[in-house]
């Protein structure tokens, strides 16, 4: 594998430094000596070098449904628009939808993403080809298909866990308490124990979900999930918008990690998660875009900005979620949220997942505080180079692993085929 030296960027968490990459890992953060040999030297003066962004929640293939069902409440959005289309999905659709998502994510500086969906082996295949790091699960919901879905999640784990030089991690994906009631969670937890896997689940996304849980079980979804034993496993909970102080206590005590997805929560009118309270309770909170049909993009810069802005706005407190914290949520905290140990920061020995941002732009000038520039002013299109696992995936405006034109064409073709069947 090519060794690369990035000369002179501003490095997140470090300051001005050179960053050397060898054998897929960060080998130097500091000053390169004149005698150091690298296959390539990239002049990065005037750039910010940050850890590749980590997208903690999403459904990659839902790029196919971008803009197809907007301005509807979650349940109607799911029941009337999304579920009928998903019922017709094919493996091919998921492959091209996932590839489209990855092209967009790489362009926006994301090197790691999480996924919960159907035909997940197609997303795994696309991730292996695209060179991204991926944490994947088969969505599991109660119904006649649960048994098959569980079998597919097991197969996914057996075939894909730690593949692609360790870039691919498999989790189990019970969709939510309202689609996976306690009894149905049992076989899922048995499988998690057997295969030693973490789980991801949607939790307390809407007020209705919480009201329904209280009507049915006399408790909040968080309290019910604790009783099922779910939290004895490593768990990534998506959303956690409507959680009480008690719920936050339960989540913190059980070391449940959270994906905060501000844009999706705003677009679906779900509300705003009490992230400052979760962070104050010592919880690990990363950022996610959710699927492209509830966002409608996979731009982690926008998530950073939203996370940095909305909590200030609703609490009338401009000190909440400062720029540096927003950047950490999109990088190091995100990696921790996904239980990944050697990505998420620019340190010697870490995997070389690197995003380079060109600060030499009118909207980022004059240069003063790169952290604030990234959180409050930078755009996905300011990303000039992306490296994952030591391999360059984007350079000089070109994706190196994905045929972008063909991907756009195939995704369009797949959507048309799906719509013709409705
Ligand atoms: Zn979701």
Boltz pocket constraint, residues with backbone or C-beta under 6 A from the ligand:
constraints:
  - pocket:
      binder: B
      contacts: [[A, 57], [A, 58], [A, 59], [A, 202], [A, 238], [A, 290], [A, 291]]
      max_distance: 6.0
